Amino acid sequence: MKQLRIVVSSTRPGRIGPKIAEWVAAQVPASEWEVGLLDLSSLPFFDEEDMPRNGNYAKPHTKEWASKVFESDAIVIVTPQYNRSFPAPIKNAIDYLFAEWDAKPIALVGYGWNGATDATADLAKVLGHVKADVVGSTGLVFTQDVSPEGALDVTPERQAELARLLESLATKVEEPVTATV
Ligand SMILES: Cc1cc2nc3c(=O)[nH]c(=O)nc-3n(C[C@H](O)[C@H](O)[C@H](O)COP(=O)(O)O)c2cc1C
């Protein structure tokens, strides 16, 4: 089964990120994907001595984070917009690694007053730098798709956008061919 991981980019107490992530998880076809949530709350501020592009990770939390990203076939990053961009914990999480992002199929789901379009655009730029394969983004708009408190009533347009993103991720992930004897 293909492994899809949903990353929650915000870490503050009372955040609505997990509610958005749960909604995303509920839209994922269970026949196609095994889904898990990745929370960045316990990842400390970047503290590796060597450059991530050398892959010479020393800290247990770096190795654990690297394994989680490496083992996922595709990722959905759920991000709010903070001051016209994405919040710091997701930048920190990206900066920790390098090779693990290479060609990783990633879809972006923003949420905010304008659908977090600045946050997802900035995130796409950063992920492009580490050579991730960003298939696209959608953005939940406050009061139209989700309340600022995280009560979800997503419009059909946004639901369709997420469905298309999930299809794009699926097409990027080839099932391993099992040899028959
Ligand atoms: C520091 C900060 C900056 C914010 N800046 C923006 C912004 O630029 N645009 C926007 O639409 N919402 C902004 N918001 C509102 C957030 O989109 C909203 O609080 C959202 O619930 C945050 O996600 P979270 O609950 O997962 O932390 C900001 C919130 C915080 C805490």
Ligand as a Chemical Component Dictionary entry (heavy atoms), coordinates in Angstrom:
data_LIG
# 
_chem_comp.id                   LIG 
_chem_comp.type                 NON-POLYMER 
_chem_comp.pdbx_formal_charge   0 
_chem_comp.three_letter_code    LIG 
# 
loop_
_chem_comp_atom.comp_id 
_chem_comp_atom.atom_id 
_chem_comp_atom.alt_atom_id 
_chem_comp_atom.type_symbol 
_chem_comp_atom.charge 
_chem_comp_atom.model_Cartn_x 
_chem_comp_atom.model_Cartn_y 
_chem_comp_atom.model_Cartn_z 
_chem_comp_atom.pdbx_ordinal 
LIG C1  C1  C 0 1.495  35.015 13.880 1  
LIG C2  C2  C 0 0.266  34.926 13.024 2  
LIG C3  C3  C 0 0.215  35.591 11.824 3  
LIG C4  C4  C 0 -0.907 35.469 10.995 4  
LIG N1  N1  N 0 -0.911 36.063 9.754  5  
LIG C5  C5  C 0 -1.922 35.793 8.894  6  
LIG C6  C6  C 0 -1.846 36.212 7.545  7  
LIG O1  O1  O 0 -0.908 36.848 7.106  8  
LIG N2  N2  N 0 -2.875 35.898 6.723  9  
LIG C7  C7  C 0 -3.947 35.159 7.153  10 
LIG O2  O2  O 0 -4.842 34.880 6.356  11 
LIG N3  N3  N 0 -4.056 34.767 8.423  12 
LIG C8  C8  C 0 -3.066 35.048 9.307  13 
LIG N4  N4  N 0 -3.120 34.596 10.592 14 
LIG C9  C9  C 0 -4.322 33.888 11.029 15 
LIG C10 C10 C 0 -4.135 32.389 10.845 16 
LIG O3  O3  O 0 -4.380 32.050 9.501  17 
LIG C11 C11 C 0 -5.093 31.620 11.745 18 
LIG O4  O4  O 0 -4.870 32.014 13.082 19 
LIG C12 C12 C 0 -4.885 30.121 11.647 20 
LIG O5  O5  O 0 -5.817 29.467 12.460 21 
LIG C13 C13 C 0 -3.474 29.726 12.070 22 
LIG O6  O6  O 0 -3.265 28.339 11.926 23 
LIG P1  P1  P 0 -3.095 27.412 13.220 24 
LIG O7  O7  O 0 -4.408 27.556 14.011 25 
LIG O8  O8  O 0 -2.925 26.033 12.706 26 
LIG O9  O9  O 0 -1.940 27.953 13.985 27 
LIG C14 C14 C 0 -2.025 34.713 11.429 28 
LIG C15 C15 C 0 -1.959 34.046 12.676 29 
LIG C16 C16 C 0 -0.834 34.136 13.459 30 
LIG C17 C17 C 0 -0.775 33.375 14.759 31 
# 
loop_
_chem_comp_bond.comp_id 
_chem_comp_bond.atom_id_1 
_chem_comp_bond.atom_id_2 
_chem_comp_bond.value_order 
_chem_comp_bond.pdbx_ordinal 
LIG C1  C2  SING 1  
LIG C2  C3  SING 2  
LIG C2  C16 DOUB 3  
LIG C3  C4  DOUB 4  
LIG C4  N1  SING 5  
LIG C4  C14 SING 6  
LIG N1  C5  DOUB 7  
LIG C5  C6  SING 8  
LIG C5  C8  SING 9  
LIG C6  O1  DOUB 10 
LIG C6  N2  SING 11 
LIG N2  C7  SING 12 
LIG C7  O2  DOUB 13 
LIG C7  N3  SING 14 
LIG N3  C8  DOUB 15 
LIG C8  N4  SING 16 
LIG N4  C9  SING 17 
LIG N4  C14 SING 18 
LIG C9  C10 SING 19 
LIG C10 O3  SING 20 
LIG C10 C11 SING 21 
LIG C11 O4  SING 22 
LIG C11 C12 SING 23 
LIG C12 O5  SING 24 
LIG C12 C13 SING 25 
LIG C13 O6  SING 26 
LIG O6  P1  SING 27 
LIG P1  O7  DOUB 28 
LIG P1  O8  SING 29 
LIG P1  O9  SING 30 
LIG C14 C15 DOUB 31 
LIG C15 C16 SING 32 
LIG C16 C17 SING 33 
# 
